[in-house]
Amino acid sequence: MEEEDKERIKRECIKLLREVGCDKAVVRHCVAVAELALEIAINRNRVEDFDRVDEKLVYTGALLHDMGRARTHAVNHGFVGGEMARELKLPEDVVRIIQRHVGAGITAEEAKILGLPARDFIPETMEEKIVTDADNMINGARRTGIEEAIADLKAKLGKMHPSINRAIALHEEVMGER
């Protein structure tokens, strides 16, 4: 992706985040996630054996992934953000990134328990998976590693929660280890 495209996308997305009411900490987090997600996408695109990923989509989706935090910081912020993005007539592939980025995704069963529509919110495309993985490895605006991300998930959800194994598998797939 050209540097001028990157700067334009960043400027437009930050403006949108501010317009919907995201605070500075959320914006900083989104920028940190977007920088890591773009690095991952660029590195994947350098490997001949991998299908190419859409770097602009990854960057845009990562910048906007926490849009829903303008209205809630609960686990449903992904769903809420996706609905906000849909109302703003953003592309559906961006909506899906926003709605599927939480943790390692949310199954239909888990969604029902959480009061969300009973459907899967599991990342499917590589672009969705990259944003989800990058989000897991950013704490605030600080980069961590997958080990810290998994430890945080275990502390929040319990050591045996099914999303722990999903997060590990997702990370391995994104990094080409699987």
Buried (B, 14 or more C-beta within 10 A) or exposed (E): BEEEEBEEBBEEBBEBBBEBEBEEEBBBBBBBBBBBBBEBBBEBBEEEEEEEBBBBBBBBBBBBBBBBBBBEEEBBBBBBBBBBBBEBEBEEBBBBBBBBBBBBBBBBEBBEEBEBEEEBBBBEBBBBBBBBBBBBBBEEBEBBEBEBBBBBBBEEBEEEBEBBEBBBEBBEBBBEEE
